[in-house]
Amino acid sequence: MEPAFAQASMRDRVAHGDAVLADVPCVTNAVVITVRDMSGPAAPSPSPAPAPSGSDLQAELARLIAEYSATANTAALRGRLDALIATTTPDALIAAAEPYRDEPEIIAPIYEAVVSAQPGNARALVILANAYWLQGRGPEVVGELATRAIAADPGNRGAWHLWALSESDPRSRVRRWQQVSERFNGDDLALAAVADNAASVAGAEHDYGMLDLAIETYERLLQRTTEPSQREAVSTAIAALRGWKF
């Protein structure tokens, strides 16, 4: 199970134009999707040759990233990455790129190549979709990749999270998160996202039905967590929501 109530920015609600309510703490806004424990077996693919050894590839990738950190020259980075990718197998790229999973400028071109070579690799699709999300590519391309990942591996929870996150319509996003929380019964992050998004819709549209859903969902969440700081955040949200009058 993913850590409950992952700490992240409020970018998902802001990006979709939702009202962010200052008096209600946002328990979770899942922006970065953790997929290390959600992967199925990678789809087989032909292995081109020759390719640099693992240590050589890691050293070259580290050098390119150091240059990019010093110059911020995205075009130069992309050109050098493309040259490196052309002589490397997808599996070697995956292994070499693992330390840079939080750097979308590095991950996106690498996983574009991996997905091209392994179109049925759900984990790779999720990682690429997450990199695109962090780059601000927009919900359409992220949602399309997430849908492909779900088709390839219906049990990949990261794919379902991105599928829900990428829905632009606030009400539809609530329904998607509900589907995710029902599919993965122990997924507290998805349950918190239901409550967060329902509260956002309630505030923006003065909808008491959504307000009730948010309160009920936070109450379910409170019953499931024992960590003091998490309980305090959820309790504060419930108290604030109960005081709302439209």
URRA-V645907 format. One record per pair of residues at least 12 apart in sequence whose ideal C-beta (glycine too) atoms are under 10 Angstrom apart, sorted by the first residue. I is the first residue (numbers start at 1). J is the second residue. Records with the same first field share a line. If there is no record, write none. Layout:
BEGIN
I->J + J
END
This chain:
BEGIN
1->37 + 157 + 184 + 186 + 187 + 188 + 189
2->30 + 33 + 34 + 35 + 36 + 37 + 38 + 157 + 158 + 161 + 184 + 186 + 187 + 188 + 189 + 190
3->34 + 188 + 189 + 227 + 230
4->27 + 28 + 186 + 187 + 188 + 189 + 191 + 192 + 221 + 224 + 225 + 227 + 230
5->26 + 27 + 28 + 30 + 188 + 189 + 191 + 192 + 221 + 225 + 227 + 229 + 230 + 233 + 234
6->27 + 28 + 29 + 30 + 31 + 32 + 33 + 34 + 188 + 189 + 192 + 193
7->27 + 28 + 29
8->26 + 28 + 29 + 30 + 31 + 32 + 33 + 189
9->26 + 29 + 31 + 32
10->26 + 29 + 31 + 196
11->29 + 31 + 133 + 134 + 136
12->26 + 28 + 29 + 30 + 31 + 133 + 139 + 164 + 165 + 166 + 173 + 193 + 196 + 197
13->26 + 29 + 170 + 173 + 196 + 197 + 199 + 200
14->29
15->31 + 133 + 136 + 138 + 139 + 165 + 166 + 168
16->139 + 165 + 166 + 167 + 168 + 169 + 170 + 173 + 197 + 200
17->168 + 170 + 204
18->170 + 173 + 196 + 197 + 199 + 200 + 201 + 203 + 204
19->170 + 199 + 200 + 201 + 202 + 203 + 204 + 205
20->200 + 203 + 204
21->199 + 200 + 202 + 203 + 204 + 237 + 240 + 241 + 244
22->240
23->203 + 236 + 237 + 240 + 241 + 243 + 244
24->195 + 196 + 199 + 200 + 202 + 203 + 214 + 218 + 236 + 237 + 238 + 239 + 240 + 241 + 243 + 244
25->196 + 232 + 233 + 234 + 235 + 236 + 237 + 240
26->192 + 193 + 195 + 196 + 197 + 199 + 200 + 233 + 237
27->188 + 189 + 191 + 192 + 193 + 195 + 196 + 199 + 218 + 221 + 225 + 230 + 233 + 234 + 236 + 237
28->188 + 189 + 190 + 191 + 192 + 193 + 195 + 196 + 221 + 230 + 233
29->165 + 192 + 193 + 196 + 197 + 200
30->158 + 161 + 162 + 164 + 165 + 177 + 189 + 190 + 192 + 193 + 196
31->130 + 133 + 134 + 165
32->101 + 102 + 104 + 130 + 131 + 133 + 134 + 161
33->126 + 127 + 129 + 130 + 133 + 134 + 146 + 157 + 158 + 159 + 160 + 161 + 162 + 165 + 189
34->101 + 126 + 130 + 157 + 158 + 161 + 189
35->101 + 122 + 123 + 124 + 125 + 126 + 127 + 129 + 130 + 149 + 156 + 157 + 158 + 159 + 161 + 162
36->98 + 101 + 123 + 127 + 158
37->157 + 158
38->122 + 123 + 126 + 149 + 153 + 155 + 156 + 157 + 158 + 159 + 160 + 161
39->121 + 122 + 123 + 124 + 126 + 127 + 153 + 156 + 158
40->120 + 121 + 122 + 123 + 149 + 152 + 153 + 154 + 155 + 156
41->120 + 121 + 122 + 123 + 153
42->90 + 91 + 94 + 114 + 118 + 120 + 121 + 122 + 123 + 124
43->90 + 117 + 118 + 119 + 120 + 121 + 122 + 123 + 124 + 152 + 153
44->91 + 118 + 120 + 121
45->89 + 90 + 91 + 114 + 116 + 117 + 118 + 119 + 120 + 121
46->89 + 90 + 117 + 118
47->88 + 89 + 90 + 91 + 92 + 117
48->86 + 87 + 88 + 89 + 90 + 117
49->87 + 89
50->87 + 88 + 89
51->86 + 87 + 88 + 89 + 91 + 92 + 93
52->84 + 87 + 88 + 89 + 92 + 96
53->92
54->88 + 91 + 92 + 95 + 96
55->96
56->88 + 92 + 96
57->84 + 87 + 88 + 89 + 92 + 93 + 95 + 96 + 97
58->92 + 95 + 96 + 97 + 98 + 99
59->96
60->80 + 81 + 83 + 84 + 88 + 96
61->80 + 81 + 84 + 88 + 93 + 96 + 97 + 99 + 100 + 106 + 110
62->96 + 99 + 100
63->80
64->76 + 77 + 79 + 80 + 81 + 83 + 84 + 106
65->77 + 80 + 81 + 99 + 100 + 103 + 105 + 106
67->80
68->80 + 81 + 103 + 105 + 106
69->103
72->105
74->105
77->105 + 106 + 109
78->105 + 108 + 109
81->93 + 97 + 105 + 106 + 108 + 109 + 110 + 112 + 113
82->109 + 112 + 113
84->96 + 109 + 110 + 113
85->109 + 110 + 112 + 113 + 114 + 116 + 117
86->113
88->110 + 113
89->113 + 114 + 117
90->110 + 111 + 113 + 114 + 115 + 116 + 117 + 118 + 121 + 124
91->114 + 117 + 118
93->109 + 110 + 111 + 113 + 114 + 117 + 124
94->110 + 111 + 114 + 118 + 121 + 123 + 124 + 127
96->110
97->109 + 110 + 111 + 114 + 127
98->127
101->127 + 130 + 131
102->130 + 131 + 134
103->131 + 134
104->127 + 128 + 130 + 131 + 132 + 133 + 134 + 135 + 136 + 137
105->131 + 134 + 135
106->131
107->127 + 128 + 130 + 131 + 132 + 134 + 135
108->127 + 128 + 130 + 131 + 132 + 134 + 135 + 137
109->128 + 131
110->124 + 127 + 128 + 131
111->123 + 124 + 125 + 126 + 127 + 128 + 129 + 130 + 131 + 132 + 145
112->124 + 128 + 131 + 132
113->128
114->127 + 128
115->127 + 128 + 129 + 145 + 148 + 149
118->152
119->148 + 152
120->148 + 149 + 151 + 152 + 153
121->149 + 152 + 153
122->146 + 148 + 149 + 150 + 151 + 152 + 153 + 154 + 155 + 156 + 158 + 159
123->149 + 152 + 153 + 156 + 158 + 159
124->145 + 149 + 152
125->144 + 145 + 146 + 147 + 148 + 149 + 150 + 151 + 152 + 153 + 156 + 158 + 159 + 162
126->145 + 146 + 148 + 149 + 150 + 152 + 153 + 156 + 157 + 158 + 159 + 160 + 161 + 162 + 163
127->145 + 149 + 158
128->141 + 142 + 145 + 148 + 149
129->141 + 142 + 143 + 144 + 145 + 146 + 147 + 148 + 149 + 158 + 159 + 161 + 162 + 163 + 165 + 166
130->142 + 145 + 146 + 158 + 161 + 162 + 165
131->145
132->144 + 145 + 162 + 166
133->145 + 146 + 162 + 165 + 166
138->166 + 168
139->162 + 165 + 166 + 167 + 168 + 169 + 173
140->166 + 168
141->166
142->162 + 163 + 165 + 166
143->162 + 163 + 164 + 165 + 166 + 167 + 168 + 176
144->163 + 166
145->159 + 162 + 163 + 166
146->158 + 159 + 160 + 161 + 162 + 163 + 164 + 165 + 166 + 167
147->159 + 162 + 163 + 166
149->162 + 163
150->162 + 163
154->183
155->183 + 184
157->180 + 183 + 184 + 187 + 189 + 190
159->180
160->176 + 177 + 179 + 180 + 181 + 183 + 184 + 187 + 190
161->176 + 177 + 180 + 184 + 187 + 189 + 190 + 193
163->176 + 177 + 179 + 180
164->176 + 177 + 178 + 179 + 180 + 181 + 190 + 193 + 194 + 197
165->177 + 180 + 193 + 197
167->197
169->201
170->197 + 198 + 200 + 201 + 204 + 205 + 210
171->197 + 198 + 201 + 205 + 207 + 210
172->197
173->193 + 194 + 196 + 197 + 198 + 200 + 201
174->193 + 194 + 195 + 196 + 197 + 198 + 199 + 200 + 201 + 202 + 210 + 213 + 214 + 217
175->194 + 197
176->190 + 193 + 194 + 197
177->189 + 190 + 191 + 192 + 193 + 194 + 195 + 196 + 197 + 198 + 217
178->190 + 191 + 193 + 194 + 197 + 198 + 213 + 217
179->194
180->193 + 194
181->193 + 194 + 195 + 217 + 220 + 221
182->194
186->224
188->220 + 221 + 224 + 225 + 230
191->217 + 218 + 220 + 221 + 224
192->217 + 218 + 220 + 221 + 225 + 230 + 233 + 234 + 237
193->217
194->213 + 214 + 216 + 217 + 218 + 220 + 221
195->213 + 214 + 215 + 216 + 217 + 218 + 219 + 220 + 221 + 234 + 237 + 238 + 241
196->214 + 217 + 218 + 237
197->210 + 213 + 214 + 217
198->210 + 211 + 212 + 213 + 214 + 215 + 216 + 217 + 218 + 241
199->211 + 213 + 214 + 215 + 217 + 218 + 237 + 240 + 241 + 244
200->214
201->213 + 214
202->214 + 215 + 241 + 244 + 246
203->241 + 244 + 246
205->246
206->244 + 245 + 246
207->246
208->244 + 245 + 246
211->241 + 242 + 244 + 246
212->241
214->237 + 238 + 241 + 244
215->237 + 238 + 239 + 240 + 241 + 242 + 244
216->238
217->234 + 238
218->233 + 234 + 235 + 236 + 237 + 238 + 239 + 240 + 241 + 242
219->234 + 235 + 238
220->234
221->233 + 234 + 237 + 238
222->234 + 235 + 237 + 238
END
